[in-house]
Amino acid sequence: MPAPHAAGAGKTRDTIDVVGARTNNLRDVSVSIPKGRLVAFTGVSGSGKTSLAIDTLHSEAQLRYLEGLSPFVRQYITQRNRPKVDRILGLGATLAVDQRRLNRNPRSTVATITGIDGHLGLLYSRLPRIAPDPDPAADPAADPAAGAGPLTTAHFDRHTPEGSCPDCHGAGGRWQAQEDLVVTRPDLPLFEGASPWYAKWRSGEHMFVPALAAKRGVDLGRPWQSLPAAFQHEVLYGTGEEAVEATVDIPNKNQTARMTYTSSQPLRGAIAEVERVFVNAQTADAKQRYLPYMRKQACGTCHGSGFDRAARSVRLGGLTYPDLLDVDVREVRRWAGHVADSLDTRQRTLGEPLLQDLGRRLRLLDRLGLAHLQLSRSAATLSGGELQRTRLVAQLGTELSDVIFVLDEPGAGLHPADKKHLLDIALELREAGNTVLLVEHDPELIARADWIVDMGPGAGRLGGEVLVSGPPALAAADPASATGRYLAGNGPRLRRTPRPVRDDAGWVELHGLRAHNAAAELLRLPAGRLTCLTGVSGSGKSSVLGALAAGVAAALKDTAADTVREVTGLDGFGWVAVVDQEPLGRTPRSNPATYSKAFDIVRKLFAATDAARARGVDASWFSFNTTGGRCETCTGYGRRLVDMHFLPDMWVVCDTCDGRRYGPEALEVTYLGLSVDQVLGLTVAEAGEVFTEPRQLAETLAALDRVGLGYLRLGQSATELSGGEAQRLKLASAIQRGAASRKAGLVVLDEPVSGLHPSDVQRVVDALDMLLDSGNTVVVAEHDIPVAASADWVIDLGPGAGPNGGAVVAQGTPDTVAGADTPTAGYLRRYAAGLPLLDASKDTRR
């Protein structure tokens, strides 16, 4: 056991002692963790690292905090809601960044996630005096009198009554249908390819267009562009008060009779009709169907900012608040320095502390490779790694000591060039007297920790034990430790046989690509091959990936995409799958079994049992999403959401079903000796052993296991899955779709090996090869150098991040790109030479 860190001297306990932890797959784990140190929790994916560090240590610390607040809270925290552990000694306050709970609320931005918006709101509402824009014509809503009353931070929040634009209510504009998106091929007849809107019967108005054409004497068989302009205008914008009578024959369901429907009414027009059905759509998925025909148009009053006149009028350091939100972090740092230098004596007392704390957060964003982001950048547009590091800034931006920081794979999604900064930040937290618990897979980061807790030996039921608790050298010497082999330099390298890319191969070509900072007149990717997009964090990889998916999807539907002018080379393609790290669901109802459709088959098996037939129930009765066999107290959740008033709402285990989701009658029905809740409690690997038939169920479970998810419980809530786990579930579905589809598909993946142990990366790469074996094309955006080195084709973006990136700086085979002069090329060369990727010449340990 190491000597206590100096900052921890004099404390009654220098270790955090865990006794008898049984959370998730932990098997009666007892371990002592030194305080005041950088401690890495390691092990293969699913070995129990997160279960120990977050689900046990952090969860217990949070519950202890809540219990200390109010007896009202205490009544809901029973033993069943606590982590399964006998006792934890020496546990203090914790702050955690858990990659499984990444907030992608549409209102969340870089500024709100990091807390920077609060600092800026105080600075803008207190320091300057309101003044009109230099050119009043530039903003007619700006009024010198706008500053007559006192300002608060609410005036600089576009989601408040005080701060929002009165015309767009803070939205910055609205979605409006566009002529060129409704009619995409004017050289074709309206119902024969000119308009994707009229390609299918999307609304009742379709029946009136032929009637209008007959009334106007227009031949709809002619190309759209040759039709009279007045008729075109009526089809798009309606006939005003003039009614059009239309009669349509509708076949009856039994196909032996027909119904005739006649109606007389004015024609709204396609533009108004698109907007009507979009507004009335009840779900996000339903709205998504109409977005291809629409663009978001900026509000004319606030010019798209969403802010009221006060925020648009106040200037500080030469910029209004909306102006500042739209520049990148580097520019905001320069602005903050300028404001600090210009403070007068009266402003300094208030301004200096705010600017110091603001500067600290901005520096962290820069050091974590996020200086290219704008403060207004929506959380929904960030990659998984960017979003997690943005949340990390909020936790690390405060000067605290004697706190336990729990960081869940903060290196995920980071380019090797940026990982050194992450390590420095963790060490600075340690130097300030804190304990840093780092859940991590990267051997080079782990090697620089003071202490490691290595879990294993396998995943799921094969893990949950402490293999090593000690300095990294101790794990490196342990032959049973998978992590130790990589620490000792003996870990197996990624194996893959590249598929040659010949000049005469098929190529998917993107013409006129424009997305965020990425731009290319022509981007070519080999069909039927694995292409890897590389580049430093913020170089445009995710932007290109999103533009590729949207462009191909639009081209296959013969519609237009905002990000790509044209896509060619899609002969034989029939579908696109986006395998991203978005959550599968936001409630405990969604889980691997329901997402993969495996539970549909399981429910049918239970419904076919003699016990179910005797009760006269069908498969839907075994669903926890509908009334029937489920527990009605918790409506099948297994948990209840308790309103904690001034605290965040809290999920507690249902007292009626004890978390089993079902009522007693449903639990009495068994299949192969298992009740339905016991099936949901199986891991994917265990279920694969139990359900060897029917074939479709066995194949689904095998696909999940192949992508490295054998350790997941079938009924594990989607809210508990990491972004990488959710992504691999989607990958398993894509593999099955690729094998079953008659046409080739394009599968795009954003950082598919993020959050994976090096020994598990091989599984994902093998899964990608399965997609290629089925004739599909795979494109990944990835920072992992071994994955990039094993790809068939590499497109390196850069040269830098944000406005300094977005261009193709090198492309070709991995060997070709390794010969270029780019940051990624240098790491490809180091990997090929077997050298460590982090700078090994600087020992950051004390």
N, C-alpha and C positions, 0 to 999 in steps of 0.2 A: 504494500500500500504506500503511495507516495506521501511525502510530507505535505501537510496542509499548505495551501496557498497563503501568502502573507496576509491578503485581505481577509482571510477567514480565521486568522489567529484570534484566540480568545473566545471563540464561539463554543458553546457547550457540546456541539456535535459537529464534526468535520466531514461527515458522510451522510448521504441519504440512504437509509437502510430499508430495503423492500423485503418483506417476509411473506411467503406463501401467495404469490400472485398467480391468479388463474383466469385472468381476463382473456376472452377469445380463445386462442390456442395455447396460451401460456400454461406450462405444466408445473405448478407449484414452485414458481421461480422465487428464489431468495438471492439477493445480490446487494453489495454495498457500493455506492457510487460516490467518488470523492467530490467535495464541493470546491468551488473556486477554480475549477479546471475546465478545459475543453474536452468533453466526453463524447465520443462517437458511438452510436448504436448501429451495429452492422449486421450483416447476414443476408442470405438470399431473399428474394421477394417472397413475402408471406411467412417469413420465419418467426415473426413476433416482435420485431423492432418497434413498430408503431404501437402495437398493443401494450408494450411496456412503457415507452416514453410518453406517449400521448394519452392512450386510453386508460392507463393506470395512474401514472404520476401526475400528469397535467389535469386529468379529470378529477382525481381526488383533491388536488389543490383547489380547483374551482369550487367543488362542493363544500370544502371547509370554509372558503371565503363566503359563500352564500349562507351557510349556517350561521356565520357570525353576524349577519346583517339583521335578521328578523326571525322571530318564532313562526311567523306566517310562512316563510320559506321552508323552515325546518320540517313542517308537517308533510311536505311532499317528498322529502329526501329520506327514503327508507333504504334498508339494506339491499333490496333488489335493484335499486337505482344506482348503487355505488359500484365502483370497480370491484371485481372479485379478488380481494387481497386480504390477508389476515391483519397486517398492519404495515404502516409506513412511518418511519421515524426520521426526523431531521428535515422534513419537507417544508419549504417556505413558499412564498408567493411565486407564481409562474406566469410567464407570458409566452404564448405559443402561436406559431404560424403553421397551421395544419393544411397541407395541400389538398385534403379531401373536402375542405369547406371554402372554396373560392367563390366570392360573390361576383356574379355577372349581372347584377341589377342594371337595367338600362340607364338609370340615373347616376350610377357610380362612374366616376372619372378618376384619372390619376390624382387630381387635386383633392377629391373627397376621400379617396382611399387612404392617402398619406396624411390627411389632416391639414394639408397646405392651404386648402380653401378657407379654413377658419382663421389662419394667420393673415392671409391676404384680405379677408373681409374686415378684420380689425384695423389693418393698416389703411385701407381705403376709406373706411368710415370715420376714422379719427384724424389722420394726418393732414390730408389736403383740404382745400376749399373747392367747392364745385365751380367749374367754369365751363362755358359752352364750347363746342368744337370750334376750331379755328375757322372752319367754313361751315356756317349753319346749314347751307344747302346740302351738305353731305349727310346730314341726319335731321330731317325736319322735325323729329320728335324731341330733339335736344332743346332745352329751354333754360336760359340762365336762371329762371325762377325756380327750377327744379330743386335747387339746394336751399330753398327757404326754410325747410324744416330740418330737424336733427336727423342724421343718418345712423342706421344700425347695421350690423352684419347682415340682417335679413334683406337689405336693399341690394346685396351682392350675391344673392342666392336666387337663381331663376326659377326655383321650385317653390317660392314663397309668394304670397299675395303682394308683398312690398317690392319684391325684386323681379317679378316676371313681367314680360311684355304683355300689355293688355289685349293685344290682338291675337297673338299665337299662344298665350298662356305658358310661355317658357319653352315651348317645343322648338322654336327657331324656324318654324315653317310647317308645311303640311305636305302629305303625299298627294300628288296630282297625276291623273292619267295623261299620257303624252301621245300625240298623233303618231310619231315615228315608232313608238313601241306597240301601238295597237295595229298599225299597218306597217309591217316590216319589209314586205316585198311588193312595192307598188307596181312592179312590172307583171304581176300575176293577177288573175281574177280574184275578187274578194273572198269567195268561198272555196277557192282552189289554190290556196297557199299564200295569198297576199297578207292575210291577217291571222295570227295565232289565236286571237280572241274569237274569231268566227270559225276556227278550225273545229271546235267542239261546241255543243249547245251549252253555253255558260250562263245564259239568263233567258227569261221569257221574251226579251226584245228581239231575239234572233228571228222569230217568226214574222216580224213586221218588215224586215228589210226587203225580202222578195216582193211583198205587197207594195211597199213604197216604190220599188223599182218598176213594177208593173204600172203603178199609177203615174209615174213620171216618164214612162216609155223608155226606160234605161235597160240595156242588155247587161246583166250581171256576168255573162260569160266573157266579156271583154276585160282587158287588164284594168286594174283600179286607176292607174294614172291617166287612162284615156277617157274615164267617165267625166261627165259634166261637173264642174267645180261646185255648183249649187247642190247637186245630189250628194257629192262627197261630204259637204258641210252638214247636210241633214243627217246622213248616216252617223257622223261623228258627234254632232252637237244638237240633234233633235229637230223636230218640226214645229216647235213652239206650241201654239194652241190648236194647230190643225191635226185632226184625228186621222189615223190610218186604220183601215179595217183589214184584218187578216184572218184567214181560215186555215187550220192545220189539221191533218188526220193523224191520230195517235193510235198505234196498235195496242190492243188489249193484251193483258198478260198471257191469256190462253191462246193468243195468236190466231184465233178463229173469228174475232170480231174487231171492229175499229170504231174509235170514237172521233167525232168531228167537233173541234173547238173553234169558236168564232169570237173575236173580240175587236172592239173599236176604241182606240185611244191614241193620244199624241205619242210620237216617238221621242224618248229621252235623248237618245244618241249614245254611242259607245263610250265616249269620254265620261259623261255623267253616270252611265250604268256601271262602269268599272269602279268609280269612286263610291257609288251607292253600295255595291255588294262588298267592297273592302271595308267600309265603315260598319256594315251590319254583320261582318264575320265575327263569330264568337270566340274563336281561339287563334293563337299565334300561327298554328299550322294552316288554318283556313285563310288567314290574311296573306300568308306566304304565297298562296296560289295566284293572288292578284298583283303582287309586287312587280312581276316582270313587265307589267303594262304601265308602271308608274315611276315617277322620280320625285324626290323630295325637293320642293321649291322653297327657297328662303323667304322668310317673312319680310315684306316690304317696309314694315315699321322699324324692326330691330335689326334688319339686314342679316337675319339668320342667327343672331347671338342668343336670342331668347330673353334678354335682359331689358328691364324697363329703363327709362331715360336717365335715372340717377347713375346707375352703373355705367351707362354709355357716355356720361358727361364728366364724371370725376376723373381727373388725371393725376397720376403719381409717377414721378420719374419719367414723365413724358408719354406714358401709356395709360389708356383706360383699362378697366378691369377685363372686359371681353378681349381687348387686344392682347393683354398679358397672357390670358389663358390659351391663346392660339399660337404662341411661340414655344420653341422647345426648351427643355430644362436648362441647357447651356445658356441660352439667351436670358432666361429668368434669373440665373445666377449673376450674370453681368448687370441686369437691371437692379437686383437687390444691392449689389455693391455700389452702384451709382446712387441709389436712394439713401443708403447709409452715409455716404460721403456728403450728401446735401442736406442732412437734417440740421435744423437750427436748434438752439438751446432748449426751447420749449418742447420741441418734438422728440428730443433725444431720450427723455425719461421713458416715454411710452414706446418709441420706435426701436430703440436698440435691442431690448430683450426679445421682441418679436422677430426682428431681423436676424438675430443670432440663432434662434431656434429654427427659423425658416431656412437659413443658410445651412444648418446642420442636415436638415432633411433633403435639401437640394443636392448637397455633396454626396449623401448616401445614394440618391438616385443615380448620380453620375458614376460613382464607384461600382454600382451594381449593374452597369451597362445599360442604363435607362435614360441617359442624357438626351437621346434622340426623340423622346416622347414629348408631346404637348400636354400641358396640364388639363386641357379639355378633352383629351383622348378618352373615349368610352371604354369601360372595363370589358364590354362585349367584344371589342375589336382587338384586345390584347391576346397574345399567345399565352398558353398555360404558364410557362416559365416567367414571362413578363409580369403576369398578374400576381404570381406568388411573390416575386421580388418587390413589387410595388407594395404589397401588404407588409412585407418585411420592413420596409422603411417606416411604416407607421409604428411598429413595435420598437424599432431600434433608434428612432428619432428622439427619444427622451433620454436624459442623463440619469440613469438609475444605477443603484449598486445593491449588492446582496439579493439579487433577483435571479431566478432560474429561468433562462431563456430556452425554450424548446423549439428547435427549428427543424421542420420536416422536409428533408431533401431540398434545401435551398439552392443546391447546385444544379437541380434539374432545369434543363433548357438554357444553360449558360454555355457560351463558347469558351473553350479552354483559355482564351486570352483574358476572359473576365473572372475566372475562378480565383486567381490570386487575390483580387480585391475582396472577394467574399471571405476568403480565409483571413485576410488582414482584419476585417471587421469583426469576425468571431473572436480573434485574439485580442482585439481592443476591448471587447465586452468583458473578456476574462480579466484583462489588466485592470478594469474598473471595479473589480471585486465581485463580479457575477459568476454564476455557473452556467455554462453553455452546453446543452444537450443537443447533439447534432445527429439526426437520423439521416444516414448518408450511405451511398453505394460507391462513390468515386474513390478508388484505392489511394490516389495521390492526396486527396483531402484527408482521408482517414489516417494516412501515415503521419500527418502532421498534428494529430490530436495528442493530448496528454495521456488519455486513457480510452480504451474501447471496451464496450460490452457487446460481444459477438454472439448472435443468436443462431440457432439451428437445431440439428444439422441440415434439415430440409425445410419444406414449406408446409403450411397447414398442420395436419396431424403429425407430420414428420418433423415439425419444428417445435418452437416453444420452450427450448432449453438454453441455458447460458453455457456456451462452449468455452469462452474465454472472458475473463474480466481482469484487465491489466493493461500495461503499456502495449502499443502496437507490435513491438518486437515479440511479445509473448504469443500473439496470434500468428505472426509470421512463422513462428517455429512449430505451430500446431498442425500436424498433417490432416486432422479432421476438419479444419476450418476452411471453407471455400474462400472466404475473404482473405484468410492468411496466405493462401497460395498466391493471390494477386499482390499482397503486400510483400511477399518474398520474391516477386518477379517470376513466379512459376505458373501463373494462371494461363489456361489455354487461350490462344488467340482466336478471334472470330474466323470461322471457316465458311467460305462460299466460292463456288465456281462461277466466275463472271461469264456473262453471255455476250458474245462479240457484237459490236455495233458496226455494221457495214454501211457504206455510202448508199447502197441500193435498198437499205432497210426502209420500212415505212416510218414516216415522221409526223408527229402531231405538231402543227405550227400555229402559234398565236401571233396575230398581226395587230399592231397598234395597242400594246398592253399599257394601261395606265391605272395604277392602284396605289394609293397612299404615296410613298416615296419611290415606288418601283416604276420603271418605264423602259420599254423596249419596242422597237419597231418590228422586230421579228425574234421570236423565241422558239427554238426547235427542240423537241424531245423525242427520243427514239421510241416507237411503238413496240409493245411486247417486252420492254426492258425495265430495269430498276434504275430510276434517275434520282439522284440526291441533290437537293438544293442546300448549299452551304453558305457560310458567311458569318461575320460577327453578329452579336445580338443587335437587332434593329436594322440590319442591312436590307431587309425587304423580302425575306424568305416566305414568311406567312402571307404577305400581301400577294406575292406571285402565286403561291399555292391556292389562295382563295380566288384570285382572278382566273387561274387555270380551271378550277372546278366550275365556277360560275359561267365562264365562257364556253366550255364544252357542253355543260348542261343546256345552256341557251341554244347553242348550235344544233344539238340533237332535237330540240323542240322547234327549231326554226324561228327562234325569237332573238331579240337583241340583248346584249349585255353591256352595262355601262363601262366595264373595266377592259373589255377587249373588243376591237373593231371587227375582227373576223377570225374564225378558227377553221383550219383546213387539215386534211389528212385523217378524217374520222370515218373513212370507209370501213364498214364492219363493226364499228362501235355502236353500242345500244344503251349504255347506262353509265352513270357516274356514282361513286360512293365517296362521301367525305367522312373519313375516320378521324375525328378530332377529339379533344379532351373535354367537350361540353358534358355536363352531368346528364345521366340517363333520365333523371326525374328529380323533383324537388320535395317529394314526400316519401315516407317510409314504405309506401305501397309498391313502388318500383324496385325490382331486384333482378339479379342475373337470370332467375328462372322465368320471370315474366317477359323480360326484354328479349331473350333468346327464343321465346315461344315454347321452351321445353315444358313449362308448367301447363300449357294447353293440353299437351299429350298426357302429362301426369294426371290431370283432372279427369280425362277420358278413361284412363286405366282404373281410377278409383270408382268412377261412375259405373263401370262394367262389372264390379264385384257383386257377389250375391247380397252382401249387406246393404249396398247402395240400392240395388234393385228392389229389395224387400221394403225399403223406405220410399221407393218411387221417386228417387231424385236423379237429376242428370248432372253433367259435368259442371254446369254453371253454379250448382249448389256448393261445389268445393272451391269456388272463387272467394277470396277475401275482399274482393272489390264490389260484390253484389250481395244483397240479402239472401239468406239461405242458411248455410251451415256456419257462417262466420259468427264471431262474437259481436253482438250488437252494442255492447257497452262501449267498445273502442272502434266499432264499425270495421273490424278486420285489420286495424293498424298494429295491434299488439301493444300499443302505447297510447297515452292520452296527452294532448297538448294543454298545459296549465297556464292560464294567464297570471303572470307574476307581477302585474301592475307596473311598478316603476322599473322592473328588471325585464330582461328579455324573456319571452315565453320559454317554457321548459317542458320537454318530453319526459313523462314518467311511465313506468310499466303498468299495464292495465291490471287492476286488482281482480277483475272477474275471471279472465282467461289466463292470468299470470304470464302474459306476453306470448301466448301460443296462437293467437289470432282467431281461433275457432271455438265453437260451443261444444259441450260434452257429446252431443249426438254425432257430430261430424268426426270427432276424435275417436269414436268407437269403431269407425270404418277403417280397416287396414288393408294394405296391399303389400304382399311379400313380407308381412309381419310388421310393417311400418304404418303409422298414422300419417295423415297429410302434413301435419306440422313437423313430424320427424323427417319427412322427405325434404322439407325446406331447410332443415337443420343440417343436412348432409353437405359435405364439400363436393365440388365438381368431380374430383377424383373418386371420392367414395360413391357418388351417384353413378359414375361410369362403371364401377364394379357391380353395382346392384342391378342397374337397368341395361342389360345386354340386348334387350329388345323392348319395343319395336325398333326397327332399324333407324327411323328418322330421329328418335330420341337419342339413341346411342351415338349417331353421327353428330348431333348437336353438342352433346357432352364431350365427345372426342375433340371437336373443333375448339371448344373453350379450353380444354386441357392443353392442346397444341400451342396455344398462344400464351401459355404460362399462367393460367388462372385456375389450375387444379385445386389450389388451396382455398378458393372463395366458397363460402356457403351459398347454396342456391337461393336461400331466402334473405341473404344479407342486404340490408337497405341500401338503395342507390345513393342515399345521402352520406353513407359511410365509405363509399368507394373513392379512391384517389382519381385524379384526372387520367392518369396512365391506365388504371384498371378499367375505367369506363371506355377508354379508347380501345383497349384490347378486346373488350366485349364486342365493340362495333367491328373490329377486325375479324373476329370469328364469324360474325354474320356476313361480312363481305366475302370471306372465303367460301362459305356455303353458297352465297349468291353467284359467285364467280364460277363455281363448279356446276351449278344447275342451269346457268343462263346459256342460251344458244348464241348470243352475241357477245363480243368482247366488251369489257368495261374498263373504265379508268378509275383507279383507286388512289386517292390522295390522303396522305397521313402527315400530321403535324407533330414532330418529335415523338415517333412511336416507341422509342426505347427510353423515354424520359422516366426516371424513377425505377429503373430496372438494375438489378445486380449484374455485373459483367457476365456472370455465368448464365444469366437468363436471357441475355440479348440474343444468343444463338437461336433460341426458340422463335423469337419474333422474326428474325431474318429468314429462318426456315419457312415460317408461315407466309412471308412475302413471296418466297419462291414458289409456294403452292399456288398463289394467285397468278404468277407468271406461267406456271405449268398449264393453267387453264386458258391461256391465251390473252390474259389481261395485261394492262399497262399500269405500273406502279410508280408513283412519284412521292418522295418523302422530303420534308424539310427537317434537317437534323444537324445537331451540333456534335453528336458522337463521332469521333474521328474514325474508330474502327468500322462503323457502319458506312461512312462516306468512302473509306478506302476499299470496301467490298462491293460498292455499287458498280453498275455497268457504265453509267454516265454521270458526270458531276457538272452542275452549273453553279459556279461560285459568284455570289453577289457581294457588292461593296462599292467602293473600297472601304468605306466607313459605315456609320450608322446614321439614321434619319436623313436629313438633306444631303449628307455626304455619302449616302449609299443608294441602293436601288438600281444599280447598273450591273450588267454582266461583265465581270472582270476576268473570268477564265471559264472555259468549258471544254469538256472532252472526257476521256477516260481518267480514272483517278491518277494514273501515272503522268498523264499530260498536265493535269491541273497541279500536281505536286511540283512541277517544274516552273510554275508561274511565280510572280512576285506579289503574293497576297498573304494575309495572316493565316488563312486556312491552309494554304500551300505549305507554309513552314511546318505546321503541325502534321500534315500528311507525310512530309519528309521525315520528321522525328519518329512518327509511328512506324514507318517502313524500316527505319534504322534500329528500331527497338529501344529508343530513348524515352525517358519520362516526358510527359507533355507539359507538366508544370515546371517552372524554373527550379531545377534541383540544386543550383549553386547557392541559393539563399535559404538557409535553415531558419524557418520562422519560429521554431520552438525556443523557449528560453533556456 
